[in-house]
């Protein structure tokens, strides 16, 4: 009986999240990558390096930027509050995206990215990111007020990188 109830909850969760997932993926086409490449080309300075990361296509609120070994990291946080309220069994409250740009001004399309997050009262979360919209994202729980230490590991053919920062939920 418990297995049936658990299965029903899992299936219900998947069905409830399907429209949201499809909406997040909607409009995603490969022509957009070409447009982004053209846009980046126009923004490069004379040395061939891009001065600033363009955040116009990034979803959510930018919460942190950093540079590690010349690679630029930009973190954006998407509040999933409306979805979480409709689904009380959903424990994740936010979607954390990281966009990584090489010193030559190229986004890193192929990499394995993960988060290790230590929250208030030493709670820990591990999340593997999925590549999406030029960045990498995962669902996380920032439901408790306090300071969270976010550690990001990026593994690619180009380079392995580790970044960390603190984020305060008020």
Secondary structure, DSSP 8 states (H G I E B T S, - for coil): -HHHHHHHHHHHHHHHHHHHHHHHHTT--THHHHHHHHHHHHHB-TTS-BSS---TT--SEEEEEEEETTEEEEEEEEE-HHHHHH-TT----EEEEEEEE-TTS-B--S-EEEEEEE-GGG-EEEEE-EEETTEEEEEE---SSEEEEEEEEEE-SS-EEEEEEEEEE-
